[in-house]
Amino acid sequence: MQPDPSKDATPDANPAHLRRRACIPCTRAKRRCDMNRPSCERCLDKEVACRYSATRPYARRAAKSPQTNSPGSNRCEESHATPLLDSSLLASQDAEDCNDTSCGRSYSKAADGITILPYSTVSWFLQAEHWVIYHGDVQSPQLPAIRGSVLQQYFPRVRKWLMQWIELDHCPMIHRSLFAETGMPPCVQDAYAAMALYAMKNENNEETVMQHIRDKVDSLVQRYSDAEQALLVGGFASVSPLSTIQHLSRVLSLLIYVFIGLYDGHIRQRAEAEKLIPLLRDWTAQLWNSVNVDVTLQNAFGGDYLVARDNTEAVVKLWRIWILMENVRRVWMVSTCTTCIYLVARDGTGHCDGTIDFTARRGLWDAASAPLWKNMLERKDPLFVVPFQTAWLFEKTTVEDIDPFGLTMMSLTLNSDKLDSWIAESTDTHLEALLMTV
């Protein structure tokens, strides 16, 4: 018996068709969905709006103009588009075009005119399932073949980033607007000055420069040691009073000092930096714990990014939060990779603290304003990936789509020969030469 063509032509009116699809929140989170109606069990547990769609949930709205089906057009349309593109960010406009039946969401205005965004629009970078540390690909336990020449380029590349930060006030691991609202914390100011001073080090002023850096390190460590000691009450540690931005600031500062010591050729500086590695790891772990608490609380109780006076403010708030969250990810990864690669180079083996998701789309990190950031997200997938699970990028993207930080992390976690083949598809260079330019 042939199926009724009229039912296939209107999938939204066919309940059986809809039941075969997971809900949109579960699909976005890549989690199993029991597909219950009106809400699945996972959405009930997460207290999010459970919505079903007969179309691909991540797809952008179809354009009014006809689309070509050429194999080379819109390579990334098959990959995930960001939940930030939900109409909630354009509440005052899209609320007129969207109702509970068609979009599964509602909007409300407080008495003072504040637009309250629905809880279900929490962006991908704030979802708790994306704040997980991965310790390897269980499907492929064999370590990738990474050339030694690629690993040797890591330290010069990070040094280049730090010098870029000194000269341009931003780099692939420190966003230009990270401290736009709070101002640069004193500990980061000290680290910034130390890095700038270190860049001018020569054989005549070396002792003075390194003494200045040692004094700054001692001051940083002592400051937070005193603060943590004050938290000890009756032999038990109370909750840290540090905010996530404060955790990030001290990890970034200590990372710079440790990097200077490890990278410097002086035996004494290197030995002193090695002593700081356990502390850097502890602080990095505390940074991760802090942001996990923030994400858990915001997902459970909501945050100020859900309340905005207008569309512009909503986008700016989300952009500011993304900057902090992505900077946490990048500093965490550089801290982890720096200690791991150094110990492997020194001892032949080393403990890896795992890896995490990050945003790899070229241009997002360098977007100079919230509207530019939002416009790019409306057009392109943010390429939110786990480093050792980025092999799918070989099929969906070219090397021009990945930002310098993403290329660096991919070079440390993927097979070097496969990366060479992927790079050769769109450039006339090879991996090591490409990494010299990022």
C-alpha positions as CSV (number, residue, x, y, z in Angstrom):
1,M,0.0,0.0,0.0
2,Q,1.4,3.4,-1.0
3,P,1.5,6.2,1.6
4,D,-0.9,9.1,1.2
5,P,1.0,11.8,-0.7
6,S,-1.0,14.5,1.0
7,K,0.3,13.5,4.4
8,D,3.9,13.5,3.3
9,A,3.4,17.0,1.8
10,T,2.4,18.4,5.2
11,P,4.6,16.9,7.9
12,D,3.5,19.4,10.5
13,A,0.0,17.9,10.4
14,N,1.2,14.3,10.7
15,P,1.7,13.4,14.4
16,A,3.4,10.1,13.6
17,H,6.0,12.1,11.6
18,L,6.7,14.4,14.5
19,R,7.0,11.6,17.0
20,R,9.9,10.2,15.1
21,R,12.0,13.3,15.8
22,A,13.7,14.3,19.0
23,C,12.8,17.7,20.4
24,I,14.9,20.7,19.5
25,P,16.6,21.2,23.0
26,C,17.7,17.5,23.1
27,T,18.9,17.7,19.5
28,R,21.0,20.8,20.2
29,A,22.5,19.2,23.3
30,K,23.0,15.9,21.4
31,R,21.2,14.0,24.2
32,R,18.7,11.1,24.0
33,C,15.1,12.3,23.9
34,D,12.1,10.1,24.9
35,M,10.0,12.2,22.5
36,N,7.1,12.4,25.0
37,R,4.4,15.1,24.4
38,P,3.9,17.8,25.4
39,S,7.3,17.7,27.0
40,C,10.1,15.1,27.1
41,E,11.6,14.0,30.5
42,R,14.9,15.7,29.9
43,C,13.3,19.1,29.2
44,L,11.2,18.7,32.3
45,D,14.3,18.0,34.4
46,K,16.1,21.0,32.8
47,E,13.1,23.2,33.1
48,V,13.3,24.3,29.5
49,A,10.6,24.7,26.9
50,C,10.3,21.5,25.0
51,R,9.6,22.2,21.3
52,Y,9.3,19.9,18.3
53,S,9.8,20.7,14.7
54,A,9.3,18.8,11.4
55,T,12.2,20.7,9.9
56,R,15.9,20.5,10.8
57,P,16.0,22.4,14.1
58,Y,19.3,24.1,13.5
59,A,18.5,25.3,10.0
60,R,18.2,28.9,9.2
61,R,14.9,30.2,7.8
62,A,14.7,29.5,4.1
63,A,15.4,32.5,2.0
64,K,12.7,33.8,-0.3
65,S,15.0,33.7,-3.3
66,P,15.6,30.3,-4.9
67,Q,18.6,28.3,-3.7
68,T,21.1,26.6,-5.8
69,N,22.0,23.0,-5.1
70,S,25.6,23.2,-6.2
71,P,27.9,21.0,-4.1
72,G,30.2,23.9,-3.3
73,S,27.6,26.3,-2.0
74,N,27.1,27.0,1.7
75,R,29.5,24.3,3.0
76,C,28.5,24.8,6.6
77,E,24.7,24.8,6.3
78,E,24.7,21.1,7.2
79,S,26.4,21.8,10.5
80,H,24.8,23.3,13.6
81,A,23.6,26.9,13.6
82,T,23.8,28.6,16.9
83,P,20.7,28.8,19.3
84,L,21.5,32.5,19.6
85,L,19.7,32.9,16.3
86,D,16.4,32.2,18.0
87,S,13.9,35.0,17.5
88,S,14.1,35.8,21.2
89,L,17.1,38.1,20.5
90,L,14.8,40.1,18.3
91,A,11.9,40.0,20.7
92,S,10.1,43.2,19.8
93,Q,10.2,42.3,16.1
94,D,9.7,38.6,16.0
95,A,7.1,38.5,18.7
96,E,4.8,40.0,16.1
97,D,5.5,37.1,13.7
98,C,5.7,34.3,16.3
99,N,3.1,32.7,18.5
100,D,3.0,29.8,20.9
101,T,1.7,27.4,18.2
102,S,4.2,28.2,15.5
103,C,7.3,28.8,17.5
104,G,6.7,27.3,20.9
105,R,7.8,30.4,22.9
106,S,6.2,33.5,24.3
107,Y,7.4,37.0,25.2
108,S,6.3,39.4,27.9
109,K,6.9,43.0,28.8
110,A,7.2,44.3,32.3
111,A,5.5,47.5,33.4
112,D,8.7,49.5,32.8
113,G,9.0,48.3,29.3
114,I,11.7,45.8,29.9
115,T,11.7,42.9,27.4
116,I,11.9,39.5,29.3
117,L,13.5,36.9,27.1
118,P,12.1,33.3,27.5
119,Y,14.3,30.9,29.5
120,S,14.6,28.5,26.6
121,T,16.9,30.9,24.7
122,V,20.0,30.3,26.8
123,S,22.8,30.2,24.3
124,W,24.9,27.3,23.5
125,F,28.0,28.6,25.4
126,L,26.0,28.6,28.6
127,Q,24.6,25.1,28.4
128,A,25.9,23.0,31.3
129,E,26.6,20.0,29.0
130,H,29.2,22.2,27.2
131,W,31.2,22.7,30.4
132,V,32.7,19.2,30.5
133,I,36.3,18.2,30.5
134,Y,37.0,15.4,28.0
135,H,39.8,13.0,28.6
136,G,40.1,11.3,25.2
137,D,38.0,9.8,22.5
138,V,36.7,6.5,23.7
139,Q,36.0,5.5,20.1
140,S,39.6,6.0,19.1
141,P,41.9,5.3,22.1
142,Q,45.0,5.4,19.9
143,L,46.9,8.7,20.2
144,P,47.1,10.8,17.0
145,A,50.4,11.0,15.2
146,I,51.5,14.6,15.9
147,R,54.9,15.6,14.4
148,G,57.5,16.8,16.9
149,S,58.1,19.9,14.8
150,V,54.4,20.9,15.4
151,L,54.9,20.6,19.2
152,Q,58.1,22.6,19.1
153,Q,56.2,25.5,17.5
154,Y,53.8,25.7,20.4
155,F,55.9,27.9,22.8
156,P,57.0,30.4,20.1
157,R,53.4,30.7,19.0
158,V,52.1,31.5,22.5
159,R,55.0,34.0,23.0
160,K,53.9,35.6,19.7
161,W,50.3,35.8,21.1
162,L,51.5,37.5,24.3
163,M,53.6,40.0,22.4
164,Q,50.5,40.7,20.2
165,W,48.6,41.4,23.4
166,I,51.2,43.9,24.5
167,E,51.3,45.6,21.2
168,L,47.6,45.5,20.1
169,D,45.8,44.9,23.4
170,H,44.3,41.6,22.2
171,C,45.4,38.2,20.9
172,P,43.9,34.7,20.2
173,M,43.9,33.9,24.0
174,I,42.9,37.4,25.4
175,H,39.9,39.2,24.0
176,R,40.1,43.0,23.4
177,S,36.9,43.6,25.4
178,L,37.5,41.1,28.3
179,F,38.1,43.9,30.8
180,A,36.0,46.6,29.1
181,E,33.4,46.8,31.9
182,T,35.6,46.0,35.0
183,G,38.9,47.5,33.9
184,M,42.1,45.5,33.9
185,P,42.7,44.0,37.4
186,P,45.9,45.0,39.2
187,C,47.3,41.5,38.9
188,V,46.8,41.5,35.1
189,Q,48.3,45.0,34.9
190,D,51.4,43.6,36.7
191,A,51.6,40.7,34.3
192,Y,51.1,43.0,31.3
193,A,54.0,45.2,32.5
194,A,56.2,42.2,33.2
195,M,55.7,40.8,29.7
196,A,56.4,44.2,28.2
197,L,59.5,44.5,30.3
198,Y,60.6,41.0,29.4
199,A,60.3,41.8,25.7
200,M,63.0,44.5,26.2
201,K,65.3,42.1,28.1
202,N,69.0,42.0,27.0
203,E,72.3,40.9,28.5
204,N,72.7,44.3,30.2
205,N,69.4,44.5,32.0
206,E,68.6,40.8,32.4
207,E,69.1,40.7,36.1
208,T,67.0,43.8,36.8
209,V,64.2,42.6,34.5
210,M,64.0,39.1,36.0
211,Q,64.2,40.4,39.5
212,H,61.2,42.6,38.7
213,I,59.3,39.6,37.4
214,R,60.2,37.5,40.5
215,D,58.9,40.2,42.8
216,K,55.6,40.3,40.9
217,V,55.2,36.6,41.1
218,D,55.9,36.6,44.8
219,S,53.3,39.4,45.3
220,L,50.7,37.5,43.3
221,V,51.2,34.2,45.1
222,Q,51.3,35.9,48.5
223,R,48.2,37.9,47.9
224,Y,46.0,34.9,47.1
225,S,47.7,32.7,49.7
226,D,46.7,35.2,52.4
227,A,43.2,35.4,51.0
228,E,42.7,31.6,51.0
229,Q,44.2,31.3,54.5
230,A,41.6,33.8,55.7
231,L,38.9,31.5,54.4
232,L,39.9,28.6,56.7
233,V,37.3,28.4,59.4
234,G,37.7,25.7,62.0
235,G,40.0,23.7,59.7
236,F,37.5,23.8,56.8
237,A,37.6,26.0,53.7
238,S,34.5,28.2,53.1
239,V,33.3,29.1,49.6
240,S,35.8,31.2,47.6
241,P,34.8,34.9,47.4
242,L,36.4,35.2,44.0
243,S,34.2,35.8,41.0
244,T,34.9,34.0,37.7
245,I,36.6,37.1,36.3
246,Q,38.8,37.2,39.3
247,H,39.7,33.6,39.0
248,L,40.4,34.1,35.3
249,S,42.6,37.1,36.1
250,R,44.9,35.3,38.5
251,V,45.2,32.3,36.3
252,L,46.1,34.5,33.3
253,S,48.7,36.4,35.4
254,L,50.3,33.3,36.8
255,L,50.3,31.6,33.4
256,I,52.2,34.6,31.9
257,Y,54.9,34.4,34.7
258,V,55.2,30.6,34.3
259,F,55.4,30.9,30.6
260,I,58.2,33.5,30.8
261,G,60.2,31.2,33.2
262,L,59.7,28.1,31.2
263,Y,60.5,29.8,27.9
264,D,63.5,31.7,29.2
265,G,66.8,29.9,28.6
266,H,68.1,30.7,32.1
267,I,68.3,27.6,34.3
268,R,67.3,29.4,37.5
269,Q,64.2,31.0,35.9
270,R,63.1,27.7,34.5
271,A,63.5,25.9,37.9
272,E,61.5,28.6,39.7
273,A,58.7,28.4,37.0
274,E,58.6,24.6,37.4
275,K,57.8,25.0,41.1
276,L,54.8,27.1,40.1
277,I,53.3,24.5,37.8
278,P,51.3,22.7,40.6
279,L,49.8,26.0,41.8
280,L,48.9,27.0,38.2
281,R,47.1,23.7,37.8
282,D,45.2,24.2,41.1
283,W,44.2,27.7,40.1
284,T,43.1,26.6,36.7
285,A,41.0,23.8,38.2
286,Q,39.4,26.4,40.6
287,L,38.7,28.6,37.6
288,W,36.8,25.8,35.9
289,N,34.9,25.0,39.1
290,S,33.9,28.7,39.4
291,V,32.5,29.0,35.9
292,N,30.6,25.7,36.3
293,V,28.9,27.1,39.4
294,D,28.0,30.3,37.4
295,V,26.6,28.3,34.5
296,T,24.6,26.0,36.8
297,L,23.1,28.9,38.8
298,Q,22.3,30.9,35.6
299,N,20.7,27.9,33.9
300,A,18.7,27.0,37.1
301,F,17.6,30.5,38.1
302,G,18.1,32.7,35.1
303,G,20.5,35.6,34.7
304,D,20.4,39.3,33.8
305,Y,21.0,38.3,30.1
306,L,17.4,37.2,30.1
307,V,16.2,40.7,30.9
308,A,16.9,43.5,28.5
309,R,15.3,46.9,27.8
310,D,15.7,46.5,24.1
311,N,17.1,44.2,21.4
312,T,20.5,46.0,21.4
313,E,21.0,45.6,25.1
314,A,20.0,41.9,24.8
315,V,22.7,41.3,22.2
316,V,25.4,43.2,24.0
317,K,24.7,41.3,27.2
318,L,25.0,38.0,25.5
319,W,28.2,39.1,23.7
320,R,29.8,40.2,26.9
321,I,29.0,36.9,28.5
322,W,30.3,35.0,25.5
323,I,33.6,36.9,25.7
324,L,34.1,35.9,29.3
325,M,33.1,32.3,28.8
326,E,35.2,31.9,25.7
327,N,38.2,33.6,27.3
328,V,37.9,31.1,30.2
329,R,38.0,28.3,27.7
330,R,41.0,29.6,25.9
331,V,43.1,30.5,29.0
332,W,42.2,27.1,30.5
333,M,43.4,25.3,27.3
334,V,46.6,27.3,27.0
335,S,47.4,26.7,30.7
336,T,46.7,23.0,30.4
337,C,48.7,22.6,27.1
338,T,51.6,24.7,28.3
339,T,52.2,22.6,31.4
340,C,51.6,19.3,29.6
341,I,53.8,20.0,26.6
342,Y,56.6,21.3,28.7
343,L,56.6,18.2,31.0
344,V,56.4,15.9,28.0
345,A,59.4,17.7,26.5
346,R,61.3,17.5,29.7
347,D,60.5,14.0,31.0
348,G,59.2,12.2,27.9
349,T,55.8,11.9,29.5
350,G,53.3,14.1,31.2
351,H,49.8,14.2,32.7
352,C,47.2,15.8,30.5
353,D,44.2,17.5,32.3
354,G,41.9,16.9,29.4
355,T,40.4,19.2,26.8
356,I,37.2,21.2,26.4
357,D,34.9,22.8,23.8
358,F,35.8,26.1,22.2
359,T,34.6,28.3,19.4
360,A,36.6,27.8,16.3
361,R,34.9,30.1,13.7
362,R,37.2,32.6,12.2
363,G,36.0,36.2,12.8
364,L,33.8,35.6,15.9
365,W,36.7,36.2,18.3
366,D,37.8,39.4,16.5
367,A,34.3,40.9,16.1
368,A,34.7,44.4,17.3
369,S,31.1,44.9,18.5
370,A,28.1,42.9,19.6
371,P,26.1,43.7,16.3
372,L,29.0,42.4,14.2
373,W,29.2,39.3,16.4
374,K,25.5,38.7,16.1
375,N,25.4,39.2,12.4
376,M,28.1,36.6,11.9
377,L,26.2,34.1,14.0
378,E,23.1,34.7,11.9
379,R,25.1,33.7,8.8
380,K,27.5,31.1,10.0
381,D,27.9,28.1,12.4
382,P,30.1,29.2,15.3
383,L,32.0,25.8,15.0
384,F,31.8,25.0,18.7
385,V,34.0,21.9,18.9
386,V,36.0,19.6,21.1
387,P,39.6,19.6,19.8
388,F,40.1,15.8,19.3
389,Q,36.6,15.5,17.8
390,T,37.2,18.1,15.0
391,A,37.8,15.6,12.2
392,W,34.3,16.4,10.9
393,L,35.6,19.9,10.1
394,F,37.7,18.4,7.3
395,E,34.5,17.8,5.3
396,K,32.5,20.8,6.3
397,T,35.0,23.6,6.3
398,T,38.3,24.9,4.8
399,V,41.3,26.2,6.7
400,E,40.1,29.7,6.1
401,D,37.0,29.1,8.3
402,I,39.1,28.3,11.4
403,D,40.6,31.0,13.6
404,P,44.3,30.9,14.8
405,F,43.4,29.5,18.2
406,G,41.4,26.7,16.6
407,L,44.2,25.8,14.2
408,T,46.6,25.7,17.1
409,M,44.4,23.4,19.2
410,M,43.7,21.2,16.2
411,S,47.4,20.8,15.5
412,L,47.9,19.5,19.0
413,T,45.1,16.9,18.9
414,L,44.7,15.7,15.3
415,N,46.9,13.6,13.0
416,S,49.5,16.0,11.4
417,D,49.3,14.2,8.0
418,K,45.5,14.5,7.9
419,L,45.8,18.2,8.7
420,D,48.3,18.6,5.9
421,S,45.9,17.0,3.4
422,W,43.1,19.3,4.6
423,I,45.2,22.4,4.4
424,A,46.4,21.5,0.9
425,E,42.8,21.6,-0.3
426,S,42.6,25.3,-0.1
427,T,46.2,26.6,0.3
428,D,49.7,26.0,-1.1
429,T,51.3,25.5,2.3
430,H,51.8,22.8,4.9
431,L,51.0,22.7,8.6
432,E,54.2,24.0,10.1
433,A,54.3,26.9,7.7
434,L,50.7,27.8,8.4
435,L,51.2,27.7,12.1
436,M,54.0,30.2,11.8
437,T,51.5,32.7,10.5
438,V,48.8,32.4,13.2
